[in-house]
Amino acid sequence: MANPNTPLLDSRQLQAEDDETSPACVMTFNANDPSGAGGLTADIAAIQSAGAHALTVVTGSYVRDTAEIFDHFAFDEDAVTDQARHALEDMPVSAIKVGFVGSPENISTIAEIASDYSEVPLIAYMPSLSWWDESEIDNYLDAFRELMLPQTTLLIGNHASLWRWLLPDWPSERSPSARDIAKAAADLGVPYTLVTGIPLADQFIDNVLATPQAVLYSEKFERFEAVFAGAGDTLSAALAALLANGHDLQAATAEALTYLDHSLEAGFHPGMGHIVPDRMFWALADDDAETADDEAGAKPEDAALMFSPPFDLPPNGNTKH
């Protein structure tokens, strides 16, 4: 029973204290993935790993395993709207991530929601849609181009996918550069583009953050001799969370690429298909460090000093564009 002489904290004081200690919120619109390879499963793990809280809006569900996507069932736009609006009325968001949302109708309703929160950065990830019917692909990409890209702060996609989508009539024999793709995206309203998987010599790939005027950041990685499922969702969700936590765009890009590289390196093979990134690799490293310390007789405070996470988790703060 509470002490009657002790004053109770009012809701405004509790809210102020929560605002100082709560992680930043990231709303993600994506499909459920029953294989756990990508979709909302990837988003939740990556967002939490980067120190943010995931507000997940289910836009539909894949029918898939770790090897391939067989089909997709989209929710209707009212179901998507109701999920998002109620969460947004309750909790402030510091970033919005948009993955595969299943239909032009869902693209339209998400773009309308995003326009009401125009001060919040929107990170859009465009996956490969080669598994889908050609007419469905065309309708989806047309709607995304016209409705979502004008709301987008940062577009993320594989070099080949973005090239086919944004520069279908590319006239040159050379491949378009990241800046060429960024210019095509900027013409549609996107200020920043992160182009991944640009093929280089000697089994390397490049990942380039660009505007039409400049390359803002680039990092090369050695190509893994494996096929992964869910890498793009992992990267884009982590980057959204890092932006929500106050990183500037270049720093967030560097951290997210490093996080993805570690996730792929620690990837595992849960089924008969592709390898799934281990987005919680850092937790396993923590457990291993604690086990080694226990065996060596180290004190818990010593273990905390000895273990260093693979990337810095930023404090909460205002999003920087």
C-alpha positions as YAML, in Angstrom:
chain: A
units: angstrom
residues:
- id: 1
  name: MET
  ca: [0.00, 0.00, 0.00]
- id: 2
  name: ALA
  ca: [1.36, 3.43, -0.92]
- id: 3
  name: ASN
  ca: [2.41, 5.79, 1.84]
- id: 4
  name: PRO
  ca: [-0.30, 8.50, 2.04]
- id: 5
  name: ASN
  ca: [2.37, 11.06, 2.88]
- id: 6
  name: THR
  ca: [4.28, 10.33, -0.34]
- id: 7
  name: PRO
  ca: [3.16, 12.51, -3.27]
- id: 8
  name: LEU
  ca: [2.28, 10.61, -6.41]
- id: 9
  name: LEU
  ca: [4.05, 11.47, -9.66]
- id: 10
  name: ASP
  ca: [1.66, 12.91, -12.19]
- id: 11
  name: SER
  ca: [1.50, 11.52, -15.73]
- id: 12
  name: ARG
  ca: [3.37, 14.50, -17.20]
- id: 13
  name: GLN
  ca: [6.38, 13.94, -14.93]
- id: 14
  name: LEU
  ca: [6.41, 10.23, -15.70]
- id: 15
  name: GLN
  ca: [6.22, 11.00, -19.43]
- id: 16
  name: ALA
  ca: [9.16, 13.42, -19.16]
- id: 17
  name: GLU
  ca: [11.26, 10.81, -17.37]
- id: 18
  name: ASP
  ca: [10.33, 8.16, -19.94]
- id: 19
  name: ASP
  ca: [11.29, 10.48, -22.81]
- id: 20
  name: GLU
  ca: [14.79, 10.78, -21.36]
- id: 21
  name: THR
  ca: [15.34, 7.03, -20.97]
- id: 22
  name: SER
  ca: [13.24, 5.38, -23.69]
- id: 23
  name: PRO
  ca: [14.86, 4.26, -26.94]
- id: 24
  name: ALA
  ca: [13.96, 6.09, -30.12]
- id: 25
  name: CYS
  ca: [11.03, 4.58, -32.03]
- id: 26
  name: VAL
  ca: [11.26, 3.45, -35.66]
- id: 27
  name: MET
  ca: [8.09, 2.57, -37.54]
- id: 28
  name: THR
  ca: [8.57, -0.07, -40.20]
- id: 29
  name: PHE
  ca: [6.10, -1.03, -42.92]
- id: 30
  name: ASN
  ca: [6.96, -4.47, -44.26]
- id: 31
  name: ALA
  ca: [5.64, -7.94, -45.00]
- id: 32
  name: ASN
  ca: [5.74, -10.86, -42.61]
- id: 33
  name: ASP
  ca: [8.32, -13.46, -43.61]
- id: 34
  name: PRO
  ca: [7.51, -16.91, -42.18]
- id: 35
  name: SER
  ca: [11.04, -18.14, -42.93]
- id: 36
  name: GLY
  ca: [12.56, -15.44, -40.70]
- id: 37
  name: ALA
  ca: [15.00, -14.50, -43.45]
- id: 38
  name: GLY
  ca: [13.76, -10.99, -44.15]
- id: 39
  name: GLY
  ca: [10.68, -8.84, -43.81]
- id: 40
  name: LEU
  ca: [9.54, -7.74, -40.37]
- id: 41
  name: THR
  ca: [11.65, -10.38, -38.62]
- id: 42
  name: ALA
  ca: [14.81, -8.80, -40.03]
- id: 43
  name: ASP
  ca: [13.56, -5.31, -39.25]
- id: 44
  name: ILE
  ca: [12.81, -6.03, -35.59]
- id: 45
  name: ALA
  ca: [16.17, -7.69, -34.89]
- id: 46
  name: ALA
  ca: [18.20, -5.02, -36.72]
- id: 47
  name: ILE
  ca: [16.33, -2.09, -35.18]
- id: 48
  name: GLN
  ca: [16.72, -3.46, -31.67]
- id: 49
  name: SER
  ca: [20.39, -4.25, -32.28]
- id: 50
  name: ALA
  ca: [20.94, -0.60, -33.17]
- id: 51
  name: GLY
  ca: [19.33, 0.53, -29.92]
- id: 52
  name: ALA
  ca: [15.86, 1.57, -31.10]
- id: 53
  name: HIS
  ca: [12.31, 0.34, -30.55]
- id: 54
  name: ALA
  ca: [10.46, -1.17, -33.53]
- id: 55
  name: LEU
  ca: [6.86, -0.22, -34.29]
- id: 56
  name: THR
  ca: [5.93, -2.89, -36.83]
- id: 57
  name: VAL
  ca: [3.10, -2.45, -39.30]
- id: 58
  name: VAL
  ca: [2.27, -5.71, -41.10]
- id: 59
  name: THR
  ca: [1.40, -4.99, -44.73]
- id: 60
  name: GLY
  ca: [0.90, -8.62, -45.75]
- id: 61
  name: SER
  ca: [2.79, -11.89, -45.78]
- id: 62
  name: TYR
  ca: [5.17, -13.72, -48.05]
- id: 63
  name: VAL
  ca: [4.68, -17.37, -48.89]
- id: 64
  name: ARG
  ca: [8.30, -18.44, -48.92]
- id: 65
  name: ASP
  ca: [11.11, -20.55, -47.55]
- id: 66
  name: THR
  ca: [14.79, -19.69, -47.29]
- id: 67
  name: ALA
  ca: [15.35, -20.52, -50.97]
- id: 68
  name: GLU
  ca: [12.62, -18.62, -52.81]
- id: 69
  name: ILE
  ca: [9.45, -16.54, -52.64]
- id: 70
  name: PHE
  ca: [6.40, -18.35, -53.98]
- id: 71
  name: ASP
  ca: [3.69, -15.75, -53.43]
- id: 72
  name: HIS
  ca: [2.59, -12.77, -51.36]
- id: 73
  name: PHE
  ca: [-0.74, -11.85, -49.79]
- id: 74
  name: ALA
  ca: [-1.28, -8.13, -49.19]
- id: 75
  name: PHE
  ca: [-3.41, -6.65, -46.41]
- id: 76
  name: ASP
  ca: [-5.95, -4.09, -47.52]
- id: 77
  name: GLU
  ca: [-5.05, -0.44, -47.03]
- id: 78
  name: ASP
  ca: [-7.53, 0.10, -44.19]
- id: 79
  name: ALA
  ca: [-5.79, -2.55, -42.10]
- id: 80
  name: VAL
  ca: [-2.43, -0.92, -42.76]
- id: 81
  name: THR
  ca: [-3.76, 2.55, -41.96]
- id: 82
  name: ASP
  ca: [-5.40, 1.49, -38.69]
- id: 83
  name: GLN
  ca: [-2.23, -0.22, -37.45]
- id: 84
  name: ALA
  ca: [-0.03, 2.76, -38.20]
- id: 85
  name: ARG
  ca: [-2.32, 5.59, -37.09]
- id: 86
  name: HIS
  ca: [-3.05, 4.16, -33.65]
- id: 87
  name: ALA
  ca: [0.65, 3.55, -32.95]
- id: 88
  name: LEU
  ca: [1.63, 7.01, -34.23]
- id: 89
  name: GLU
  ca: [-0.98, 8.71, -32.06]
- id: 90
  name: ASP
  ca: [0.51, 7.01, -29.00]
- id: 91
  name: MET
  ca: [4.27, 7.12, -29.63]
- id: 92
  name: PRO
  ca: [6.61, 9.63, -31.29]
- id: 93
  name: VAL
  ca: [8.67, 8.19, -34.14]
- id: 94
  name: SER
  ca: [12.16, 9.31, -35.11]
- id: 95
  name: ALA
  ca: [12.38, 7.42, -38.42]
- id: 96
  name: ILE
  ca: [10.15, 5.47, -40.82]
- id: 97
  name: LYS
  ca: [11.32, 2.48, -42.83]
- id: 98
  name: VAL
  ca: [9.39, 1.16, -45.83]
- id: 99
  name: GLY
  ca: [10.14, -2.30, -47.22]
- id: 100
  name: PHE
  ca: [7.98, -4.41, -49.52]
- id: 101
  name: VAL
  ca: [4.35, -3.47, -48.86]
- id: 102
  name: GLY
  ca: [2.59, -5.62, -51.41]
- id: 103
  name: SER
  ca: [0.28, -3.38, -53.44]
- id: 104
  name: PRO
  ca: [-0.09, 0.07, -55.02]
- id: 105
  name: GLU
  ca: [-2.96, 0.72, -52.60]
- id: 106
  name: ASN
  ca: [-0.69, 0.16, -49.61]
- id: 107
  name: ILE
  ca: [1.97, 2.38, -51.16]
- id: 108
  name: SER
  ca: [-0.63, 5.13, -51.50]
- id: 109
  name: THR
  ca: [-1.83, 4.92, -47.91]
- id: 110
  name: ILE
  ca: [1.71, 4.78, -46.49]
- id: 111
  name: ALA
  ca: [2.71, 7.80, -48.57]
- id: 112
  name: GLU
  ca: [-0.29, 9.66, -47.18]
- id: 113
  name: ILE
  ca: [0.70, 8.77, -43.62]
- id: 114
  name: ALA
  ca: [4.30, 9.79, -44.26]
- id: 115
  name: SER
  ca: [3.19, 13.16, -45.61]
- id: 116
  name: ASP
  ca: [1.58, 13.87, -42.23]
- id: 117
  name: TYR
  ca: [4.99, 13.26, -40.61]
- id: 118
  name: SER
  ca: [7.13, 15.03, -43.16]
- id: 119
  name: GLU
  ca: [9.70, 16.05, -40.52]
- id: 120
  name: VAL
  ca: [10.53, 12.37, -39.91]
- id: 121
  name: PRO
  ca: [13.13, 10.83, -42.26]
- id: 122
  name: LEU
  ca: [11.78, 8.01, -44.43]
- id: 123
  name: ILE
  ca: [14.14, 5.22, -45.47]
- id: 124
  name: ALA
  ca: [12.81, 3.22, -48.43]
- id: 125
  name: TYR
  ca: [14.29, -0.14, -49.39]
- id: 126
  name: MET
  ca: [13.53, -1.57, -52.83]
- id: 127
  name: PRO
  ca: [14.19, -5.33, -52.98]
- id: 128
  name: SER
  ca: [14.41, -7.48, -56.08]
- id: 129
  name: LEU
  ca: [10.91, -8.32, -57.30]
- id: 130
  name: SER
  ca: [11.99, -10.88, -59.91]
- id: 131
  name: TRP
  ca: [9.87, -13.58, -58.22]
- id: 132
  name: TRP
  ca: [6.64, -11.65, -58.97]
- id: 133
  name: ASP
  ca: [4.39, -11.45, -62.02]
- id: 134
  name: GLU
  ca: [5.65, -8.86, -64.53]
- id: 135
  name: SER
  ca: [2.45, -6.83, -64.58]
- id: 136
  name: GLU
  ca: [2.38, -6.76, -60.76]
- id: 137
  name: ILE
  ca: [5.98, -5.53, -60.74]
- id: 138
  name: ASP
  ca: [5.23, -2.72, -63.18]
- id: 139
  name: ASN
  ca: [2.19, -1.52, -61.22]
- id: 140
  name: TYR
  ca: [4.06, -1.65, -57.94]
- id: 141
  name: LEU
  ca: [7.14, 0.19, -59.20]
- id: 142
  name: ASP
  ca: [5.05, 2.84, -60.93]
- id: 143
  name: ALA
  ca: [3.15, 3.56, -57.71]
- id: 144
  name: PHE
  ca: [6.32, 3.60, -55.66]
- id: 145
  name: ARG
  ca: [7.97, 6.00, -58.11]
- id: 146
  name: GLU
  ca: [5.05, 8.41, -58.18]
- id: 147
  name: LEU
  ca: [3.85, 8.29, -54.56]
- id: 148
  name: MET
  ca: [6.62, 7.06, -52.25]
- id: 149
  name: LEU
  ca: [9.82, 8.48, -53.71]
- id: 150
  name: PRO
  ca: [8.69, 12.12, -53.27]
- id: 151
  name: GLN
  ca: [8.36, 11.31, -49.53]
- id: 152
  name: THR
  ca: [11.68, 9.46, -49.31]
- id: 153
  name: THR
  ca: [14.75, 10.82, -47.55]
- id: 154
  name: LEU
  ca: [17.04, 7.89, -48.36]
- id: 155
  name: LEU
  ca: [16.53, 5.22, -51.02]
- id: 156
  name: ILE
  ca: [18.42, 1.93, -50.59]
- id: 157
  name: GLY
  ca: [18.73, -0.82, -53.16]
- id: 158
  name: ASN
  ca: [21.03, -3.15, -55.02]
- id: 159
  name: HIS
  ca: [22.84, -1.66, -58.01]
- id: 160
  name: ALA
  ca: [21.23, -4.01, -60.53]
- id: 161
  name: SER
  ca: [17.70, -3.54, -59.14]
- id: 162
  name: LEU
  ca: [17.92, 0.25, -59.02]
- id: 163
  name: TRP
  ca: [19.50, 0.39, -62.48]
- id: 164
  name: ARG
  ca: [16.68, -1.64, -64.06]
- id: 165
  name: TRP
  ca: [14.04, 0.40, -62.25]
- id: 166
  name: LEU
  ca: [15.29, 3.99, -62.44]
- id: 167
  name: LEU
  ca: [17.41, 3.86, -65.62]
- id: 168
  name: PRO
  ca: [15.68, 1.32, -67.89]
- id: 169
  name: ASP
  ca: [16.87, 3.10, -71.04]
- id: 170
  name: TRP
  ca: [20.47, 3.62, -69.96]
- id: 171
  name: PRO
  ca: [22.27, 4.40, -73.24]
- id: 172
  name: SER
  ca: [25.92, 3.78, -72.39]
- id: 173
  name: GLU
  ca: [27.90, 0.55, -72.59]
- id: 174
  name: ARG
  ca: [29.37, 1.26, -69.17]
- id: 175
  name: SER
  ca: [27.29, 0.53, -66.09]
- id: 176
  name: PRO
  ca: [25.69, 3.54, -64.42]
- id: 177
  name: SER
  ca: [27.55, 4.86, -61.41]
- id: 178
  name: ALA
  ca: [26.00, 5.43, -58.01]
- id: 179
  name: ARG
  ca: [25.79, 9.14, -58.85]
- id: 180
  name: ASP
  ca: [23.94, 8.33, -62.10]
- id: 181
  name: ILE
  ca: [21.39, 6.34, -60.12]
- id: 182
  name: ALA
  ca: [21.23, 9.04, -57.44]
- id: 183
  name: LYS
  ca: [20.48, 11.63, -60.12]
- id: 184
  name: ALA
  ca: [17.60, 9.55, -61.46]
- id: 185
  name: ALA
  ca: [16.27, 9.18, -57.91]
- id: 186
  name: ALA
  ca: [16.73, 12.91, -57.21]
- id: 187
  name: ASP
  ca: [14.66, 13.74, -60.30]
- id: 188
  name: LEU
  ca: [11.83, 11.90, -58.52]
- id: 189
  name: GLY
  ca: [12.33, 13.71, -55.22]
- id: 190
  name: VAL
  ca: [14.91, 11.60, -53.34]
- id: 191
  name: PRO
  ca: [17.83, 13.61, -51.88]
- id: 192
  name: TYR
  ca: [20.07, 10.63, -50.94]
- id: 193
  name: THR
  ca: [20.59, 7.17, -52.43]
- id: 194
  name: LEU
  ca: [22.60, 4.23, -51.06]
- id: 195
  name: VAL
  ca: [23.55, 1.88, -53.89]
- id: 196
  name: THR
  ca: [24.76, -1.53, -52.70]
- id: 197
  name: GLY
  ca: [26.43, -4.48, -54.38]
- id: 198
  name: ILE
  ca: [28.26, -2.56, -57.12]
- id: 199
  name: PRO
  ca: [30.54, -5.19, -58.71]
- id: 200
  name: LEU
  ca: [34.27, -4.51, -58.64]
- id: 201
  name: ALA
  ca: [37.31, -6.49, -59.70]
- id: 202
  name: ASP
  ca: [38.92, -9.18, -57.56]
- id: 203
  name: GLN
  ca: [35.69, -10.38, -55.90]
- id: 204
  name: PHE
  ca: [34.91, -7.09, -54.19]
- id: 205
  name: ILE
  ca: [31.70, -5.10, -54.14]
- id: 206
  name: ASP
  ca: [31.23, -1.41, -53.44]
- id: 207
  name: ASN
  ca: [28.48, 0.33, -51.47]
- id: 208
  name: VAL
  ca: [28.08, 4.01, -52.23]
- id: 209
  name: LEU
  ca: [26.02, 6.75, -50.59]
- id: 210
  name: ALA
  ca: [25.53, 9.46, -53.20]
- id: 211
  name: THR
  ca: [23.71, 12.53, -54.35]
- id: 212
  name: PRO
  ca: [23.72, 13.73, -57.97]
- id: 213
  name: GLN
  ca: [26.55, 16.11, -57.05]
- id: 214
  name: ALA
  ca: [28.84, 13.95, -54.92]
- id: 215
  name: VAL
  ca: [29.74, 10.63, -53.36]
- id: 216
  name: LEU
  ca: [29.20, 11.13, -49.63]
- id: 217
  name: TYR
  ca: [30.51, 7.77, -48.45]
- id: 218
  name: SER
  ca: [31.70, 4.51, -49.96]
- id: 219
  name: GLU
  ca: [33.00, 1.26, -48.57]
- id: 220
  name: LYS
  ca: [34.25, -1.88, -50.28]
- id: 221
  name: PHE
  ca: [33.70, -5.39, -48.95]
- id: 222
  name: GLU
  ca: [34.99, -8.71, -50.15]
- id: 223
  name: ARG
  ca: [32.22, -10.72, -51.75]
- id: 224
  name: PHE
  ca: [31.03, -13.70, -49.69]
- id: 225
  name: GLU
  ca: [31.01, -17.02, -51.52]
- id: 226
  name: ALA
  ca: [27.41, -17.60, -50.45]
- id: 227
  name: VAL
  ca: [23.85, -16.49, -51.20]
- id: 228
  name: PHE
  ca: [22.01, -14.66, -48.42]
- id: 229
  name: ALA
  ca: [18.34, -13.94, -47.82]
- id: 230
  name: GLY
  ca: [17.33, -10.79, -45.99]
- id: 231
  name: ALA
  ca: [20.48, -8.70, -46.31]
- id: 232
  name: GLY
  ca: [18.72, -5.61, -47.71]
- id: 233
  name: ASP
  ca: [16.09, -5.48, -44.98]
- id: 234
  name: THR
  ca: [18.83, -5.90, -42.38]
- id: 235
  name: LEU
  ca: [20.88, -2.99, -43.73]
- id: 236
  name: SER
  ca: [17.97, -0.60, -44.24]
- id: 237
  name: ALA
  ca: [16.40, -1.28, -40.83]
- id: 238
  name: ALA
  ca: [19.70, -0.81, -39.00]
- id: 239
  name: LEU
  ca: [20.38, 2.41, -40.87]
- id: 240
  name: ALA
  ca: [16.90, 3.74, -40.02]
- id: 241
  name: ALA
  ca: [17.48, 2.97, -36.34]
- id: 242
  name: LEU
  ca: [20.88, 4.67, -36.34]
- id: 243
  name: LEU
  ca: [19.39, 7.79, -37.91]
- id: 244
  name: ALA
  ca: [16.63, 7.73, -35.32]
- id: 245
  name: ASN
  ca: [19.28, 7.59, -32.61]
- id: 246
  name: GLY
  ca: [21.00, 10.75, -33.79]
- id: 247
  name: HIS
  ca: [23.76, 9.63, -36.16]
- id: 248
  name: ASP
  ca: [24.35, 11.83, -39.17]
- id: 249
  name: LEU
  ca: [23.80, 10.13, -42.50]
- id: 250
  name: GLN
  ca: [27.42, 9.29, -43.31]
- id: 251
  name: ALA
  ca: [28.08, 7.87, -39.83]
- id: 252
  name: ALA
  ca: [24.83, 5.89, -39.87]
- id: 253
  name: THR
  ca: [25.71, 4.45, -43.29]
- id: 254
  name: ALA
  ca: [29.16, 3.36, -42.12]
- id: 255
  name: GLU
  ca: [27.78, 1.77, -38.94]
- id: 256
  name: ALA
  ca: [24.95, 0.00, -40.76]
- id: 257
  name: LEU
  ca: [27.28, -1.45, -43.40]
- id: 258
  name: THR
  ca: [29.61, -2.71, -40.68]
- id: 259
  name: TYR
  ca: [26.66, -4.23, -38.84]
- id: 260
  name: LEU
  ca: [25.49, -5.97, -42.02]
- id: 261
  name: ASP
  ca: [28.98, -7.31, -42.73]
- id: 262
  name: HIS
  ca: [29.20, -8.84, -39.25]
- id: 263
  name: SER
  ca: [25.67, -10.25, -39.60]
- id: 264
  name: LEU
  ca: [26.55, -11.92, -42.89]
- id: 265
  name: GLU
  ca: [29.85, -13.23, -41.57]
- id: 266
  name: ALA
  ca: [27.99, -14.87, -38.68]
- id: 267
  name: GLY
  ca: [25.15, -16.08, -40.92]
- id: 268
  name: PHE
  ca: [23.64, -19.51, -40.45]
- id: 269
  name: HIS
  ca: [21.84, -22.13, -42.53]
- id: 270
  name: PRO
  ca: [18.48, -22.93, -40.89]
- id: 271
  name: GLY
  ca: [17.01, -24.77, -43.87]
- id: 272
  name: MET
  ca: [17.82, -26.11, -47.31]
- id: 273
  name: GLY
  ca: [17.94, -22.70, -48.99]
- id: 274
  name: HIS
  ca: [20.03, -19.57, -48.58]
- id: 275
  name: ILE
  ca: [22.02, -18.39, -45.58]
- id: 276
  name: VAL
  ca: [20.22, -16.09, -43.11]
- id: 277
  name: PRO
  ca: [22.16, -13.20, -41.53]
- id: 278
  name: ASP
  ca: [22.69, -13.52, -37.78]
- id: 279
  name: ARG
  ca: [21.48, -10.10, -36.69]
- id: 280
  name: MET
  ca: [22.10, -10.91, -33.04]
- id: 281
  name: PHE
  ca: [25.76, -11.88, -33.52]
- id: 282
  name: TRP
  ca: [26.79, -9.32, -30.91]
- id: 283
  name: ALA
  ca: [24.69, -11.06, -28.24]
- id: 284
  name: LEU
  ca: [26.46, -14.35, -28.92]
- id: 285
  name: ALA
  ca: [29.81, -12.57, -28.68]
- id: 286
  name: ASP
  ca: [28.70, -11.17, -25.31]
- id: 287
  name: ASP
  ca: [27.72, -14.63, -24.06]
- id: 288
  name: ASP
  ca: [31.05, -16.07, -25.19]
- id: 289
  name: ALA
  ca: [32.96, -13.30, -23.45]
- id: 290
  name: GLU
  ca: [31.05, -13.85, -20.20]
- id: 291
  name: THR
  ca: [31.66, -17.61, -20.39]
- id: 292
  name: ALA
  ca: [35.39, -17.08, -20.91]
- id: 293
  name: ASP
  ca: [35.50, -14.62, -18.00]
- id: 294
  name: ASP
  ca: [33.66, -17.02, -15.70]
- id: 295
  name: GLU
  ca: [36.08, -19.80, -16.54]
- id: 296
  name: ALA
  ca: [38.98, -17.46, -15.84]
- id: 297
  name: GLY
  ca: [37.46, -16.31, -12.56]
- id: 298
  name: ALA
  ca: [36.96, -12.73, -13.69]
- id: 299
  name: LYS
  ca: [34.53, -10.45, -11.89]
- id: 300
  name: PRO
  ca: [31.40, -9.21, -13.74]
- id: 301
  name: GLU
  ca: [32.66, -5.63, -13.74]
- id: 302
  name: ASP
  ca: [35.92, -6.81, -15.33]
- id: 303
  name: ALA
  ca: [33.96, -8.61, -18.05]
- id: 304
  name: ALA
  ca: [32.05, -5.43, -18.84]
- id: 305
  name: LEU
  ca: [35.32, -3.58, -19.35]
- id: 306
  name: MET
  ca: [36.86, -6.34, -21.44]
- id: 307
  name: PHE
  ca: [33.91, -6.80, -23.85]
- id: 308
  name: SER
  ca: [33.55, -4.19, -26.55]
- id: 309
  name: PRO
  ca: [30.55, -4.35, -28.92]
- id: 310
  name: PRO
  ca: [31.33, -4.47, -32.65]
- id: 311
  name: PHE
  ca: [29.72, -1.09, -33.26]
- id: 312
  name: ASP
  ca: [28.84, 1.84, -31.03]
- id: 313
  name: LEU
  ca: [25.22, 2.26, -30.02]
- id: 314
  name: PRO
  ca: [24.44, 5.99, -30.03]
- id: 315
  name: PRO
  ca: [22.46, 7.80, -27.35]
- id: 316
  name: ASN
  ca: [18.96, 8.95, -28.17]
- id: 317
  name: GLY
  ca: [18.72, 12.30, -29.88]
- id: 318
  name: ASN
  ca: [17.18, 14.22, -32.69]
- id: 319
  name: THR
  ca: [17.40, 12.79, -36.17]
- id: 320
  name: LYS
  ca: [19.93, 14.46, -38.43]
- id: 321
  name: HIS
  ca: [19.21, 14.61, -42.16]
...
